[in-house]
Amino acid sequence: MKITDLKPEIVWKFFHEVTQVPRPSKKEEKIIQYLEGFAEQYNILIKKDDAGNILMFKPATPGYEKLPTVILQSHMDMVCEKNSDKDFDFDNDPIETVVDGDWLRANGTTLGADNGIGMAAELAILASDDIEHGPIECLFTVDEETGLTGAKALEKGFMDGEILLNLDSEDEGELFIGCAGGKDTQASFTYEPVAAPEEMQYFKITVSGLNGGHSGGDIHKGLGNANKLLVRYLYLLMDEDMPFALATIDGGNLRNAIAREANAVIGLLPSDKEKARVLLNTFAADVENELKHADPNVKLTMESADQPATVIDAETTLKVVLSMHACPHGVIAMSHDIEGLVETSTNLASVKMKEGNTIVIGTSQRSSINSSKLAIANTVKACFEMAGADVTQGDGYPGWTPNPNSQILKVAEASYERLFGKKAKIMAIHAGLECGLFLEKYPYLDMISFGPTLQDVHSPAEKILIPTVELWWQHLLETLKSIPAK
């Protein structure tokens, strides 16, 4: 079976088209061109702002003109992650989709259902002539995944709708009415390259096989973080008095993804080589036991490497290892207001060697309480400042405070129960959504977020549960036609 054989056909048709257009964050030119071509093909009124956000308009179905204008919203960009053995160019290659039983996934890369399936639903509604609805505005924002810059740049007056349906959630049957705010903290170390000691033998230490996942939606699952595991081993070498020279270190990629892979090239004295290997084997067994439920395929390996020309100076090596080991990662606090909701968390996202002899460590903090968000961000900042790093922080983005009295929530609840004979769950999410930013510019908006079931987003294991797309589509259409007139 192919993706174009799935039901509802019109939604999957447009999702397939979206997957064929490269759309990395901050490189949305091709998907914008696609949207502009779509609008021209279907004779749809369209406008674009300076940031690249797109708004399309569709008049009400006859008889529904008195309904309030509804904004349907999704983001254009996708997280670009691939398996290390996959040859793939996200700037140019189309996503290769695979129907795998009841699931749709990609071949070795992220699928981009986050938030391509939301885009597909909007396009399906815009292209259809048999759907009952009031006036509709379809908003497609840029760069949600790496900074929500499209939502931040959205100007007052760009939209006219009074109700906003965000199509960027990942659990069918759940209606989201709140989300966490976030902030990024980045640490930079400048090192001195020194000649690689010739008396040492060099090895590449690799952490692989982890599932990875969304640093908001999956942070509570106890998944392994490759960066933390790598520096735990390097710290053990120090603790066992096995001096090493650090030549390279690399791990993770994106601030909103839990690191799946990391590696370092180190030099060891010949007398310590076997002890270091035994230590790694012992540590690997401990890690496998720790992660046997959450990440059973974790691997730690040690293989010979060529002698590099230079290594990182010993003082900087010490600072990097100690600060990364000390830096918190994972759930910091659970909500006292909503059972099972993560309130505050932090993600040790990436470590990269950059130009100018710098090592850059990226982290991301989230919380549904602003003061707690600032507190954990400053905890991470202080951790790296004590090690002498140059630390910078982003402006962050606001959370979305739940409104249990929302009128559109009541409509969506009633629509769901009418369709399926059961109640939808009312939820808040620890992941970031653009809704909080929309409220800053449009404080009168009545909003909910809902979507089909996705798993393992922000990782190459990302997949969408095919039957839930039809359920979500039915719910979306029922909600649109059930909104009361003004």
Buried (B, 14 or more C-beta within 10 A) or exposed (E): EEBEEBEBEBBBBBBBBBBEBBBBBEBBEBBBEBBBEBBEEBEBEBEBBEBBBBBBBBEBBEEBEEBBBBBBBBBBBBBBBBBEEEEBEBEEEEBBBBBEEEBBBBBBBBBBBBBBBBBBBBBBBBBBEEBBBBBBBBBBBBBBBBBBBBBBBBEEEBBEBBBBBBBBBBBBBBBBBBBBBBBBBBBBBEBEEEEBBEEBBBBBBBBBBBBBBBBBBBBBBEBBBBBBBBBBBBBBBBEEEBEBBBBBBBBBBBBBBBBBBBBBBBBBBEEBBEBBEEBBEEBBEEBBEBBEEBBEEBEBBBEEBEBBEBBBBBEBBBBBBBBBBBBBBBBBBBBEEBEEBBBBBBBBBBBBBEEEBBBBBBBBBBBBBEEBBBBBBBBBBEBBBEBBBEBEBBEBBBBBBBBEEBBBBEBBBBBBEEBBEEEBEBBBBBBBBBBBBBBEBBEEBBBBBBBBBBBBBBBBBBBBBBBBBBBBBBBBBBBBBBBEEE
